[in-house]
Amino acid sequence: MKFLYDFFPILLFFVAYKLGGIYVATAVAMGAAVLQIGWGWFIKRKVETMHWVSAALILIFGGLTLALHDPLFIKWKPSIVNWLFALVFAGSVWFGQPLVQRLMSHVLTVPDAIWRRVNWAWVGFFLLSGAANLYVAYHYPEEIWVDFKLFGLMGMTFIFMIGQGIYLARHAQEPVPAATPAEESSLNADRHRPS
């Protein structure tokens, strides 16, 4: 369900494009982004940062596309989003714990060096995704770019996530179980017992 919620504007953009063209699709995506923010606030009283950033960018680039009647602006939006993510993931390493580790360490235990590698892999993936989007936008017809925006970028993401999952599984460690209160008191008693 969360997957559909996250990709709601992209799915509507795709359908609207097939029915009405790039300008209709842009307007629909802008409306969908605003609805997504409103729905998130109404249901949870909180909106994820990713949704705020994505909505702001779609409103800016979509607004420019509609105002200037130039689809190139909306075509840049996925690249800007990907490159911002690359920047955030890279910055997380320099300013403390890698973002991937913060997001996944409650599910999986791997050495810190592995978290750093996976985090840098995400940086590379986001940079590549942004570049691929622009390559398709500039070198192929608009219809191909719209298909790539939905299926190509999403397919690349799924393949990358599967590869990441396999890599992390190879390095996963068994979590160290926490001592129960009875075991703690037994250990304390042993420590204080005269030898």
Secondary structure by P-SEA (a helix, b strand, c coil): caaaaaaaaaaaaaaaaacccaaaaaaaaaaaaaaaaaaaaaacccccaaaaaaaaaaaaaaaaaaaacccccccaaaaaaaaaaaaaaaaaaaaccccccccccccccccaaaaaaaaaaaaaaaaaaaaaaaaaaacccaaaaaaaaccaaaaaaaaaaaaaaaaaaaacccccccccaaaaaaaaaaaaccc
